[in-house]
Amino acid sequence: MNKILGLAVAAGTLAAFGAPALAQQGKSTAEANFLNRAGTETGRAHLTAGNDGVLFEVEISGLTPRKWVALHIHETGACDPSGGHESAGGHFNPDGKEHGFLAADGPHAGDLPNQYVADDGVLRAQVYSTMVRLDDAERGIRGRALVVHAGSDDYRNGPAGGAGDRLACAVIK
């Protein structure tokens, strides 16, 4: 009987003290499932809040092999494949900067480095950005979209560095 009472007290203590910790953990991570232009799920991203930014761990399949492609954060959390993912809007740019890492007044907060697609047509990447946060504040990206473009970003020219069509899109949840 004492063992059962002890387990019930322990479970109650975990529930009481564990709920805030679990809620905090949920705020420090996010997921995003990529849809291609046909509306088929092709990959996902796992995002983790760091002290001064966000870590993106991305894996997307079905892309053209052996090619550099642009990966950007877009302002709107909508991925409508029937419209070529244009529903995601422009790059996330809370500071009103120019596009590109090499622009005189750049980059956008949503500019991320180009990523390489391997021989198997899969983009696998880990990227850390100090320009964004994993919340819903001014620099927050929760509820926005990640977009993979058909080509690479030239890091200079707006609005997307000549990166081309939007091949895959994922809403950050």
FENQUI-V594513 format. One record per residue. N is the residue number from 0. PHI is phi in whole degrees, 0 to 359 (999 if undefined). BURIAL is 1 if it has 9 or more other ideal C-beta (glycine too) atoms within 8 Angstrom, else 0. Layout:
{{N | PHI | BURIAL} {N | PHI | BURIAL}}
This chain:
{{0 | 999 | 0} {1 | 295 | 0} {2 | 296 | 0} {3 | 294 | 0} {4 | 297 | 0} {5 | 298 | 0} {6 | 294 | 0} {7 | 294 | 0} {8 | 295 | 0} {9 | 298 | 0} {10 | 296 | 0} {11 | 296 | 0} {12 | 294 | 0} {13 | 299 | 0} {14 | 296 | 0} {15 | 291 | 0} {16 | 269 | 0} {17 | 279 | 0} {18 | 300 | 0} {19 | 297 | 0} {20 | 296 | 0} {21 | 294 | 0} {22 | 296 | 0} {23 | 295 | 0} {24 | 299 | 0} {25 | 297 | 0} {26 | 282 | 1} {27 | 268 | 0} {28 | 226 | 1} {29 | 209 | 1} {30 | 235 | 1} {31 | 213 | 1} {32 | 258 | 1} {33 | 280 | 1} {34 | 246 | 1} {35 | 277 | 1} {36 | 289 | 1} {37 | 270 | 0} {38 | 90 | 0} {39 | 270 | 0} {40 | 292 | 0} {41 | 237 | 1} {42 | 169 | 1} {43 | 207 | 1} {44 | 232 | 1} {45 | 246 | 1} {46 | 246 | 1} {47 | 229 | 1} {48 | 288 | 1} {49 | 251 | 0} {50 | 298 | 0} {51 | 225 | 0} {52 | 174 | 1} {53 | 226 | 1} {54 | 265 | 1} {55 | 252 | 1} {56 | 244 | 1} {57 | 237 | 1} {58 | 216 | 1} {59 | 225 | 1} {60 | 253 | 1} {61 | 81 | 0} {62 | 261 | 1} {63 | 293 | 0} {64 | 294 | 1} {65 | 54 | 0} {66 | 212 | 1} {67 | 274 | 0} {68 | 227 | 1} {69 | 277 | 1} {70 | 233 | 1} {71 | 228 | 1} {72 | 263 | 1} {73 | 255 | 1} {74 | 289 | 1} {75 | 246 | 1} {76 | 276 | 1} {77 | 218 | 1} {78 | 231 | 1} {79 | 264 | 0} {80 | 296 | 1} {81 | 295 | 0} {82 | 254 | 0} {83 | 66 | 0} {84 | 65 | 1} {85 | 296 | 0} {86 | 299 | 1} {87 | 285 | 1} {88 | 70 | 1} {89 | 276 | 0} {90 | 295 | 1} {91 | 295 | 1} {92 | 211 | 1} {93 | 295 | 0} {94 | 263 | 0} {95 | 66 | 0} {96 | 276 | 1} {97 | 283 | 1} {98 | 285 | 1} {99 | 105 | 1} {100 | 296 | 0} {101 | 261 | 0} {102 | 286 | 1} {103 | 302 | 0} {104 | 244 | 0} {105 | 247 | 1} {106 | 261 | 1} {107 | 295 | 1} {108 | 297 | 1} {109 | 275 | 1} {110 | 283 | 1} {111 | 237 | 1} {112 | 295 | 0} {113 | 302 | 1} {114 | 234 | 1} {115 | 261 | 1} {116 | 266 | 1} {117 | 288 | 1} {118 | 304 | 0} {119 | 273 | 0} {120 | 79 | 1} {121 | 249 | 1} {122 | 269 | 1} {123 | 234 | 0} {124 | 210 | 1} {125 | 232 | 0} {126 | 230 | 1} {127 | 243 | 1} {128 | 238 | 1} {129 | 267 | 0} {130 | 272 | 1} {131 | 227 | 1} {132 | 228 | 1} {133 | 261 | 1} {134 | 209 | 0} {135 | 246 | 0} {136 | 279 | 0} {137 | 304 | 0} {138 | 261 | 1} {139 | 283 | 1} {140 | 244 | 1} {141 | 297 | 1} {142 | 91 | 1} {143 | 262 | 1} {144 | 235 | 1} {145 | 259 | 1} {146 | 229 | 1} {147 | 254 | 1} {148 | 262 | 1} {149 | 287 | 1} {150 | 231 | 1} {151 | 273 | 1} {152 | 272 | 1} {153 | 277 | 0} {154 | 65 | 1} {155 | 229 | 0} {156 | 264 | 0} {157 | 275 | 0} {158 | 273 | 0} {159 | 225 | 1} {160 | 68 | 1} {161 | 69 | 0} {162 | 286 | 1} {163 | 86 | 0} {164 | 304 | 0} {165 | 268 | 1} {166 | 275 | 1} {167 | 215 | 1} {168 | 217 | 1} {169 | 216 | 1} {170 | 275 | 1} {171 | 278 | 1} {172 | 243 | 0}}
